[in-house]
Amino acid sequence: MVMKGLSLRGLEVFEALARTGSVAQAAEITGLSQPSVSQQLRNLENVLGTELVDHGRRPMRLTQAGRSFLTRTETILAELQMAQSELTVMDLGHLTTLSIGLIDDFDNDLTPRLATLLADSLTRSKFKLITLPSLEIFEELESQRLHLAVSAHSGEVLEGVVEYPLVQDPFILVAPKGAVDATRDLPFLRYAREQLISRQIEAHLARQQLEFEERFEIGSHLAMMAMVAQGLGWAITTPLGYMRAARFHDGMDVHPAPFGESSRMISLFTRTDWSDQVPQEVAGMIRRLMRSQIVDPALAHLPWLSDRLKVMG
């Protein structure tokens, strides 16, 4: 039986406070006033019979009980968000086929969940979900071999294409655990030049007139993260990429990118000649999945990204 007085709003407020350490920021995230945030926290602590935060410190710090309860809270909220996504079944019965291309930046759990939700809506249709690099995805979309494409925006004007922004994915620096000055003492591990993310990173470095030795160029993201964790070098990636490499987190530290606050945009694209509601509905489904499966866990791990890593819309 659920404890009497325990509310979903109270859990949401507590999670926001734990993530930010600030009543003001928690109020902005939850859409409540600051007094309401404080009241929700007091109500939750009264119900549980223990203090979850150290009220005498700014920014707020969780107590031992608060840290333990936060783990359960995050699980509960993630499951509720997944339940919302699964209940939002789209009416796709009129489609005979649906082909979607996705970049491989999603973690191993998101793509199967998306496939399951879409398959439930396409019980009488052909459904194709493929993974490709960003630049190849745009080629497939242009040739009309894909109905929808989920990719990083190339920064170019795309004629005949409609964009539905999904998530703002900032660039970050990953270095071996405990490295004092990785950019000075260790080599820079680059993504392969033909990858869109490599071109974007190199453009940012060039604008800041930053030059690093061209020694390593790596086509596999997970291989790159493994090399960082083993102390072989440092790299620039994004939170989406970092979260895919969870098994290497114990060997890495995360820092802001050396060229300042810059982000890429992950969006859903379709051609303008498809004026169906399907792209909007699929975009909404992907946003909910990305929030629960990637963004919220990433912000819990890296709270300093709260103003930069954002689900759009």
Secondary structure, 3 states (H helix, E strand, C coil): CCCCCCCHHHHHHHHHHHHHCCHHHHHHHHCCCHHHHHHHHHHHHHHHCCCCEECCCCCCEECHHHHHHHHHHHHHHHHHHHHHHHHCCCCCCCCCEEEEEECCCCCCCHHHHHHHHHHHHCCCCEEEEEECCHHHHHHHHHCCCCCEEEEECCCCCCCCEEEEEEEEEECEEEEECCCCCHHHHCCEEEECCCCHHHHHHHHHHHHCCCCCCCCEEECCHHHHHHHHHCCCCEEEECHHHHHHCHHHHHHEEEEECCCCCCEEEEEEEEECCCCCCHHHHHHHHHHHHHHHHHHHHHHHHCHHHCCCCEECC
